Amino acid sequence: MPDDPKPDRTPSEDDRLPDVSPDERRRLLTGLLRGVSRAFYLTLRVLPAPLREPVGLAYLLARAADTVADTRLLPPLNRLEHLLSFRKQIEGPASAGALRAIEAALTEKQAIPDERVLLQSLPQAFALLEALPPDDRAKVRDVVVTLTRGMEMDLRTFPAEDSGRVAALKTPDELDTYTYYVAGCVGEFWTRMLAAHTPALKHWDIERVSETGVRFGKALQLTNVLRDVPKDLRIGRCYLPANELQQQGLLPDTLLEASAGAKARPVLAVRLRQALIYFDAARDYMLAIPRRCVRLRLAVLWPILIGLGTLAKLARNDAWLDPARPSKVTRGWVYRMMLCSVPASLSNGWTSSWIGAWRRRVDEAL
C-alpha cells in the first residue's frame, strides 16, 4: 500500500504572518508611509515618539483598505468583496494566505507604484499590528474597521466611476453618518491614543473630549467633501444631499455644469456653516491640550488652519463647481503657516485669535 502523500504545507504555516525585521519596520513606517500619506506625514512626524507607530500603522492600514476600495479596474461589487475580506483580517486573527489573495487580485491593477508596494506589504503590516500592545492593537482595529464602513458605503451607494451616471447621498443624516465613518471615528481614536500615551492628558474626561474629537474629524472630512465636489461628480459621486439639491430645483448630474454653481450656492452655504460649527469644536479640542505639549498642539493646529484656509478659498470661489478652478491652499501657504504656528501654539490667546480670524473670513464670504 503506498504511503499517504505529505502535504506541502499545513494550513497553519500558510496563514502565519511573517517576522518583521527592524529594517522592514522602518521601511513600512517611514518610506512607504511617506509615499502614500502625503500631507498626513507632516502631522505624524511632529507627534511624540510613542504615538508614531500605532497612529502611523493605523493610517497605513486604512490607506491599504482605501486602495482596495478604489481599484477602478474592478467592478464595485468585486472591490466590495475584497474590502470585506480585508475588514475580516483587521478584526482578526489575520491570515497571511487571505492577505496574499487580496494582493494577487489587486496589485497588478494599481497605477501608482507606492500603492502596489503597499498591497505587497500587507502581511508585514498586519504582523506589526499583531505586535502592538493589546490596548493599542484594539484601538487600531476599531478605527480601521469603522473607516472601512465608509468605504463600503461608497461602494454600495455610488455607480462605477466610468458609468456616466451620478448618484447622491439622500439626506444630511446620511452625510453625517458618512463623515463619522471616514473621519469622525478618527477623532475618537486620536483622543484615546493621546490620553493613553500622554501623562499630561490624564485629567481629560475621555468621553467628553472624544465627542469633541468626533466633531473635529467631521470638520476636516466635510471640508474635503466640499472642496472635492467637482472632482467627485466626475466619478459619479455627489455627497451633497439630494433633498437639499431638490429644494433648489437641482439634480446631482446638473452640478456637472460649472454654471450651476450660483444656483447650488445655498446648498454649499448650509454645509459651510455646518463645517464652521465643527471647527469651533476643533478649536476647543486644541485648547484642551496643555501648552507645554507643543508637538500635540501643532499636530492639531495644522489641520485646523489648513481646513479653514480651504473653506475661505471655497467660500470666495464663484466657480466652485469648475474642476479647473479648485479651492486649495498653496504649498507655500502651508509652509508659512507651519513656521508661524510654532510660537503661536504656545499661547491660547494668539492661537484662538488666529483660528477666529480665518473663521471670520469664511463667515464674511457667505
C-alpha positions, 0 to 999 in steps of 0.5 A: 500500500503506498504511503499517504502523500505529505502535504506541502504545507499545513494550513497553519504555516500558510496563514502565519504572518511573517517576522518583521525585521527592524529594517522592514519596520522602518521601511513600512513606517517611514518610506512607504508611509511617506509615499502614500500619506502625503500631507498626513506625514507632516502631522505624524512626524511632529507627534511624540515618539510613542504615538508614531507607530500605532497612529502611523500603522493605523493610517497605513492600514486604512490607506491599504483598505482605501486602495482596495476600495478604489481599484477602478479596474474592478467592478464595485461589487468585486472591490466590495468583496475584497474590502470585506475580506480585508475588514475580516483580517483587521478584526482578526486573527489575520491570515497571511494566505487571505492577505496574499489573495487580496494582493494577487487580485489587486496589485497588478491593477494599481497605477501608482507604484507606492500603492502596489508596494503597499498591497505587497506589504500587507502581511508585514503590516498586519504582523506589526499590528499583531505586535502592538500592545493589546490596548493599542492593537484594539484601538487600531482595529476599531478605527480601521474597521469603522473607516472601512464602513465608509468605504463600503458605503461608497461602494454600495451607494455610488455607480462605477466611476466610468458609468456616466451616471451620478448618484447622491447621498439622500439626506444630511443624516446620511452625510453625517453618518458618512463623515463619522465613518471616514473621519469622525471615528478618527477623532475618537481614536486620536483622543484615546491614543493621546490620553493613553500615551500622554501623562499630561492628558490624564485629567481629560474626561475621555468621553467628553473630549472624544465627542469633541474629537468626533466633531473635529474629524467631521470638520476636516472630512466635510471640508474635503467633501466640499472642496472635492465636489467637482472632482467627485461628480466626475466619478459619479459621486455627489455627497451633497444631499439630494433633498437639499439639491431638490429644494433648489430645483437641482439634480446631482448630474446638473452640478456637472455644469460649472454654471450651476454653481450660483444656483447650488450656492445655498446648498454649499452655504448650509454645509459651510456653516455646518463645517464652521460649527465643527471647527469651533469644536476643533478649536476647543479640542486644541485648547484642551491640550496643555501648552507645554505639549507643543508637538500635540498642539501643532499636530492639531493646529495644522489641520485646523488652519489648513481646513479653514484656509480651504473653506475661505478659498471655497467660500470666495470661489464663484466657480466652485463647481469648475474642476479647473478652478479648485479651492486649495491652499498653496504649498507655500501657504502651508509652509508659512503657516507651519513656521508661524504656528510654532510660537503661536501654539504656545499661547491660547490667546494668539492661537484662538485669535488666529483660528477666529480670524480665518473663521471670520473670513469664511463667515464674511464670504457667505 
